[in-house]
Amino acid sequence: MRRHLLFRDWLRGIAEDRELYASAKRELAGRSWGRVQDYADAKTRVVERIILRALG
């Protein structure tokens, strides 16, 4: 839960990472996914990069 809140709060305050995340989601939304989990897994790399920055 803490990671989710950290991620949310970080995106609210850091426009560059908010756009990075939005851009990744837009690109992934244009693909066809067999399972929702496949989409979630594809977002993991960008989410982890952002969380690492948020952790400082």
C-alpha positions as CSV (number, residue, x, y, z in Angstrom):
1,M,0.0,0.0,0.0
2,R,2.8,2.4,0.8
3,R,4.4,2.0,-2.6
4,H,1.1,2.8,-4.2
5,L,0.7,6.0,-2.2
6,L,4.3,7.0,-2.7
7,F,3.8,6.5,-6.5
8,R,0.6,8.5,-6.5
9,D,2.0,11.3,-4.5
10,W,5.2,11.5,-6.5
11,L,3.2,11.7,-9.8
12,R,1.1,14.5,-8.4
13,G,4.2,16.5,-7.7
14,I,6.6,15.6,-10.5
15,A,5.3,16.6,-13.9
16,E,8.2,14.9,-15.8
17,D,7.5,11.5,-14.3
18,R,3.7,12.0,-14.6
19,E,4.2,12.5,-18.3
20,L,6.5,9.5,-18.6
21,Y,3.9,7.3,-17.0
22,A,1.1,8.7,-19.1
23,S,3.1,8.3,-22.2
24,A,3.9,4.7,-21.4
25,K,0.2,4.0,-20.7
26,R,-0.9,5.6,-24.0
27,E,1.6,3.5,-25.9
28,L,0.6,0.3,-24.2
29,A,-3.1,1.1,-24.5
30,G,-2.7,0.9,-28.3
31,R,-1.7,-2.7,-28.2
32,S,-3.9,-5.8,-27.9
33,W,-3.5,-7.8,-24.7
34,G,-4.6,-11.3,-24.1
35,R,-4.8,-10.7,-20.4
36,V,-5.0,-7.6,-18.2
37,Q,-2.0,-8.9,-16.3
38,D,0.1,-8.7,-19.5
39,Y,-0.7,-5.0,-19.7
40,A,0.2,-4.5,-16.0
41,D,3.4,-6.4,-16.4
42,A,4.4,-4.2,-19.4
43,K,4.0,-1.1,-17.2
44,T,6.3,-2.5,-14.5
45,R,9.6,-1.2,-15.9
46,V,8.4,2.4,-16.0
47,V,6.7,2.2,-12.6
48,E,9.8,0.8,-11.0
49,R,12.0,3.5,-12.5
50,I,9.6,6.2,-11.1
51,I,9.4,4.5,-7.6
52,L,13.2,4.3,-7.4
53,R,13.4,8.1,-8.0
54,A,10.6,8.7,-5.5
55,L,12.5,6.7,-2.9
56,G,15.5,9.0,-3.5
